[in-house]
Amino acid sequence: MFDRLELLIGKEGLNKLKNSNVLVLGLGGVGGYVTESLVRSGVGNITIVDFDKIDLTNLNRQIIATQNNIGKLKTEEFKKRILAINPTINIKCINQFIDEKNIEILFENKIDYLVDACDYLKTKKLIITKCLNKNIPFITCTGTGNRMDPSKLRITDIRKTSYDPIAKILRKYIKEMNIKEKVICLNSTEIPIKKGSIIASNSFVPTSAGLLISSFVIQELLK
């Protein structure tokens, strides 16, 4: 099933991906497309983490959301979808909200790359600290809501970000913690569009962010 991919990366590259384990934290608009792309790229082991259920408001941007699975657990629906794509893949589902009390559950198995696509700042801070301490490669996603231009998305060290309220908080955190290592993130240089207290979204910016992240992760795994 990965013949066309093998033409690009060779048998050795395909075997690298098959033997890799990637953890995706957060299965929303960004994390869902990260997961989909990783699975279709031959990653052989994947851990998916989300505590949430599919909601009607997810239909405009989340690949897993349909009229038929509203109210069902995202992890379980993704598991079914992943196995329908590649029945030989190894999947671990963690249906929990991750905080300081249970974060170690993420690291029970060897992880080759961690993708932080969650929305919670405390969790994002924990991920940065834990991954750096454990020497686990990771990428964190900052804001994709209230934006209309996917061409403004980029992957960079978080210290080089601008216009993003989430990135600003994380920059302050790494400065306070005296973190010297690079903290790679997906960031938009687009100034967020103010539309009230509820974060607005569309089908193309989070999607593009997810595919950029999966492209970056795949290329890192192939090195």
C-alpha positions in Angstrom: 0.0 0.0 0.0 3.0 2.3 0.3 4.5 1.6 -3.1 4.2 5.3 -4.3 5.8 6.5 -1.1 8.6 4.0 -1.4 9.4 5.5 -4.8 10.2 8.8 -2.9 12.0 7.5 0.2 13.2 4.0 -0.7 12.7 0.7 1.2 15.1 1.8 3.9 13.2 5.0 4.6 9.9 3.1 4.6 11.3 0.7 7.2 12.4 3.6 9.3 8.8 4.9 9.4 7.4 1.5 10.0 9.5 1.1 13.0 8.9 4.6 14.4 6.5 5.5 17.2 4.9 8.9 17.1 2.6 10.3 19.8 0.0 12.9 18.9 -1.5 14.9 21.8 -4.8 16.5 20.7 -7.0 15.2 17.9 -8.6 18.4 16.9 -8.4 20.4 13.6 -4.6 20.2 13.6 -3.9 17.0 15.4 -6.4 15.0 13.4 -4.7 15.8 10.1 -1.3 15.1 11.7 -2.6 11.7 12.6 -4.2 11.0 9.2 -1.0 12.0 7.3 1.3 10.0 9.6 -0.8 6.9 9.2 -0.9 7.3 5.4 2.9 7.9 5.4 3.7 4.5 6.8 4.4 5.2 10.5 4.0 1.8 12.1 3.3 2.8 15.7 1.1 5.6 16.8 -0.2 6.8 20.2 -3.2 9.1 20.1 -4.2 11.2 23.1 -7.4 13.1 23.6 -10.1 13.1 26.3 -12.8 14.8 24.3 -15.9 13.7 22.3 -16.8 14.7 18.8 -19.1 17.8 18.8 -21.3 19.3 16.2 -19.0 22.4 16.1 -16.1 20.1 15.0 -17.7 19.4 11.6 -16.1 22.4 9.8 -12.5 21.5 10.5 -11.9 18.1 12.1 -11.3 15.2 9.8 -12.8 12.6 12.1 -16.1 14.5 12.6 -19.2 13.4 10.7 -22.9 13.6 11.3 -22.8 9.9 12.3 -20.3 10.1 15.2 -21.3 13.1 17.1 -20.9 12.4 20.8 -18.4 9.6 20.4 -14.9 9.5 21.7 -12.3 11.0 19.4 -9.7 8.4 20.2 -12.0 5.4 19.5 -13.3 6.9 16.3 -9.7 7.6 15.1 -8.7 4.0 16.1 -11.4 2.7 13.7 -10.4 5.0 11.0 -6.7 4.3 11.3 -7.2 0.5 11.2 -9.4 0.9 8.2 -6.5 2.6 6.4 -3.7 0.3 7.7 -4.8 -2.8 9.7 -1.2 -3.7 10.5 -0.4 -0.5 12.4 0.1 -0.6 16.2 -2.2 1.9 18.0 -2.3 3.0 21.6 -5.2 5.2 22.7 -5.0 7.4 25.8 -8.5 8.8 26.5 -7.4 11.2 29.3 -6.9 14.9 29.9 -3.2 15.3 30.4 -1.9 17.3 33.4 0.9 17.2 35.9 -0.8 14.2 37.7 -0.8 11.8 34.8 1.7 13.1 32.2 4.1 10.3 32.7 1.5 8.0 31.1 2.7 9.5 27.8 6.2 8.1 28.2 5.5 4.5 29.2 6.7 3.4 25.7 9.6 4.7 23.7 8.6 7.7 21.6 10.6 8.7 18.5 8.6 12.0 18.1 5.9 13.8 20.0 3.4 16.2 18.4 1.7 18.6 20.8 -1.5 19.8 19.2 -3.5 20.3 22.4 -5.1 23.6 23.4 -4.1 23.8 27.1 -1.3 26.0 28.0 -0.4 24.2 31.3 -0.1 21.0 29.4 1.9 22.5 26.6 4.4 23.9 29.2 4.6 20.4 30.8 5.3 18.8 27.4 8.2 21.2 26.7 9.8 20.5 30.0 9.3 16.8 30.0 10.4 16.2 26.4 13.6 18.3 26.9 14.4 16.4 30.1 13.8 13.1 28.5 15.5 14.0 25.2 12.4 13.3 23.1 12.1 15.3 19.8 8.9 17.2 19.7 7.0 20.0 18.0 4.3 22.2 19.5 1.5 23.9 17.7 0.5 27.4 18.6 -2.7 29.2 17.4 -4.5 28.4 14.1 -7.8 29.9 15.1 -9.0 33.3 14.0 -6.9 33.1 10.9 -7.6 32.9 7.2 -4.2 32.6 5.4 -2.5 29.2 5.5 0.4 30.6 3.5 1.5 32.4 6.7 2.1 29.2 8.6 5.7 28.3 9.3 7.8 26.0 11.5 10.5 27.7 13.5 12.0 28.1 17.0 9.4 29.6 19.3 11.7 32.5 20.1 11.3 33.7 16.5 7.5 33.8 16.6 5.3 36.9 16.5 1.6 37.9 16.6 0.6 34.7 18.5 -0.8 35.0 22.0 -0.1 31.3 22.8 3.5 31.6 21.5 4.0 34.7 23.6 3.0 32.9 26.8 5.3 30.0 25.9 8.2 32.3 25.1 7.8 33.8 28.5 7.7 30.4 30.1 11.0 29.2 28.4 12.7 32.4 29.5 11.5 32.0 33.1 12.7 28.4 33.1 16.0 29.3 31.5 15.5 26.9 28.7 18.4 27.2 26.2 17.4 24.4 23.8 15.4 25.0 20.7 11.6 24.7 21.1 10.3 23.9 17.6 6.8 25.1 16.9 4.2 25.5 14.1 3.3 29.2 14.1 1.3 31.6 12.0 2.7 35.1 11.2 -0.9 36.3 10.5 -2.3 38.7 13.0 -5.4 37.0 14.5 -8.8 38.3 13.4 -10.8 39.5 16.4 -14.2 38.0 16.3 -15.4 38.0 19.9 -14.8 35.6 22.8 -15.3 32.4 20.8 -12.3 31.3 18.7 -13.4 31.2 15.0 -12.1 28.6 12.6 -12.2 27.3 9.1 -11.4 24.1 7.2 -8.1 25.1 5.6 -5.8 26.7 8.2 -5.8 24.0 10.8 -5.6 21.4 8.0 -2.6 23.0 6.5 -0.9 23.3 9.9 -1.4 19.6 10.5 0.0 18.6 7.1 3.0 20.9 7.6 3.7 19.3 11.0 3.4 15.8 9.6 5.8 16.7 6.8 8.3 18.0 9.2 8.0 15.0 11.5 8.4 12.5 8.6 11.5 14.2 7.4 13.0 14.3 10.9 12.3 10.6 11.3 14.0 9.8 8.0 17.2 11.5 8.9 
